[in-house]
Amino acid sequence: MNTNNGGNLIAGNYEASFDGSNLTSGVYFYRLQANGFTETKRMTLIK
């Protein structure tokens, strides 16, 4: 899965939708990247 807004955004708060209906329950990792900053987070999906 890869989501890219396709350009630069001004500073602020943003939301992204996630549809896990086609995934099984489990632990998934996602990465946030911006201006040289990278952070990996863990998400638990429970159905």
C-alpha positions in Angstrom: 0.0 0.0 0.0 1.3 3.4 -0.9 -0.4 6.8 -0.5 1.0 9.9 -1.8 -0.7 13.3 -1.9 1.2 14.2 -5.1 2.6 17.4 -3.9 3.6 19.7 -1.0 1.2 20.6 1.7 1.4 23.6 4.1 1.9 22.9 7.8 -1.2 21.7 9.5 -3.2 18.6 10.5 -4.3 16.1 7.9 -6.2 12.9 7.8 -5.9 9.8 5.6 -8.6 7.1 5.3 -7.7 3.5 5.7 -9.9 0.6 4.5 -8.8 -2.7 6.1 -11.9 -4.7 5.0 -9.8 -6.8 2.7 -7.1 -7.5 5.2 -7.0 -10.2 7.9 -6.6 -9.4 11.6 -3.0 -8.8 12.6 -0.3 -6.3 13.2 0.6 -3.9 10.3 3.3 -1.2 10.1 3.0 2.1 8.4 5.5 4.8 7.7 5.2 8.6 7.8 7.7 10.6 5.8 8.1 14.4 5.4 11.0 16.7 4.8 13.7 14.2 5.9 11.6 13.0 8.8 10.6 9.3 8.9 8.6 7.5 11.6 7.3 3.9 11.5 4.3 3.1 13.6 2.5 -0.1 14.4 -1.2 -0.6 13.9 -3.3 -3.6 15.2 -6.3 -4.6 13.1 -8.9 -6.6 14.9 -12.0 -7.9 13.2 
